[in-house]
């Protein structure tokens, strides 16, 4: 089936751009608004089913997350956080300007919106109303059952996969963010109904997990696939690894639905990344998966050079529609957010950084992964069991903007003002004299500088900052909780026709 003949659904809520992690934090939800501006300027909205996500309720979040963690997220605010210091330490949150996962105004609403987009997408796919769904505000792959991590509070990916499993026997998760998809892997580490495949920078880099030897446990053994890479991965090297591995995965696992974390921090020039992919190289991964004709849910993820994140996700939206966009950015996009003064073009130029991945080493990793995949005898099925109620998307009428909070009402109650977004200029980000760069981000800078020195990277206009946070290991308690939870959900997953 040609991509032009597929039904594409796109989820976006304009409120997502109003939330702020703080001026010194590199994670900026405003990038989703920039993406939508480009998508709209190119006229892509007329070719898709455009939906506003229904926010997920606390009960829906608790289908994966611990109820006490969800209760905490729904209660804590910057004004009352002093009353929750013990819980903040326990759940790995901190204050604005001091933590990767800060308490900020509207935190819980933010989680509800981006998670709603992913779960609504899964529900649409379950109802066969869309072949491809896009939710660029989602993809927060580090969040654990009862712990925030790496800018992620609620793991919308896990919740979307759980929704898909109500209809589909097997779901494949593919992560092309530069950071290991540890939260999703951990959630499904002991089941054979979800295969997780992560291509990521490995070593002295957040989150420090994702060895090729991490393959799952119990029924899930060989259903966790990790492809550890080094800095400087270019389009050719990425394709050399991605396509044969994913071809083998599709053959042996035979998924009925695919979920992708399309983090744009694997692009060349990302503030926290050290790969060297072009937009075309990044999008080729999406197109390769789409050609199998399996229902496809594409989410956002990382990405910290705002203008390139917007370019990437807009470009990939067009590719999922089977369109090739002109390189010159539309005037309307430049008038609304002229952050593209570097070239005023859609496509980006890769850098001259050295590829730290030798062909010999890549061949060794690929051979090891393919050998492990050969241990999977046949595509697993699911036992007969009652199927939980499927998520229902309400067909609500469009709200009046002034009633909902648009117009002057929105301006009066804005969570952040325009000036709170900060600049997309790297120097401004690194040298803000009115704020203090958190210690974790200083570690990012040291890691990036080391990686770029090793690779011979030269770009005087862009001082790099690599992986988020400090390198940490898996939270053992969280791992045990998640494995126990998945055993309770899936039971002993053997061949059958029912999926739950």
Beta strands, then each sheet from edge to edge (+ up, - down):
strand 1: 8-11
strand 2: 49-51
strand 3: 132-135
strand 4: 171-175
strand 5: 194-201
strand 6: 224-229
strand 7: 257-261
strand 8: 295-299
sheet 1: 2+ 1+ 3+ 8+ 7+ 4+ 5+ 6+
end
